[in-house]
Amino acid sequence: MLRIYTEVYQHQFIRWFMIWDRLKKSPGFKNISILGSSTIVGNAISIVFWIYLADLLGAEKYGELGYFISIATIVSNVCLVGGTWSMTVYTAKRMKIQPPLYIISLISSCIS
């Protein structure tokens, strides 16, 4: 009985290994792994930057900076409600709406 289970699991392992080998050689897997590793490196650089900035500013000023960044993010998101949807719809209809939306985005970012 144990021998049957061992043979079944060994067969499944070999099948899984063959699938994994084909997956590793595919160009899509390589592109995804490059994308994932670049995201990890970018996040690591960002972490080092924000920790360094917190050390430079001190606790109170760093808290104020986070507060102002969150307010600017909220205002920017409120100003851009529907911008992505209208960009998608009007671009599909071949209407030139990108420049006005970019200008609105820049103005709202500057105001916030």
C-alpha positions, 0 to 999 in steps of 0.5 A, spaced: 500 500 500 505 504 501 509 503 495 502 505 491 502 511 494 509 513 493 509 511 486 503 516 485 506 522 489 513 520 485 509 521 478 505 527 480 512 530 482 515 529 476 509 531 472 510 538 476 517 538 475 516 538 467 511 543 468 515 548 472 521 547 467 517 549 461 514 555 465 521 557 467 523 557 460 517 561 457 519 569 455 513 571 459 515 568 466 522 571 465 518 578 463 514 577 470 520 576 474 524 582 471 518 586 473 517 583 480 524 584 481 524 591 479 518 593 483 522 590 489 528 594 488 524 600 487 520 599 494 527 598 497 530 604 495 523 608 497 524 605 504 531 607 505 529 614 502 523 615 507 527 612 513 533 617 511 528 623 511 525 621 517 532 621 521 533 628 517 527 631 519 525 628 526 519 625 528 514 632 529 516 634 522 516 628 519 509 627 521 507 634 518 510 632 512 506 625 512 499 629 514 501 634 508 502 628 503 496 625 505 491 631 504 495 632 497 493 625 495 486 626 497 485 632 494 488 630 487 484 624 487 477 628 488 479 632 483 481 626 478 474 623 479 472 620 473 478 622 469 481 615 467 474 613 465 473 619 461 480 617 458 478 610 456 471 612 453 473 618 449 480 615 447 476 608 444 471 613 440 478 617 437 476 623 440 482 628 443 481 628 450 488 627 453 491 634 453 485 637 457 485 631 462 493 632 462 492 640 464 486 638 469 491 633 472 497 638 472 493 644 475 489 640 480 496 637 483 499 644 483 493 647 487 493 641 492 
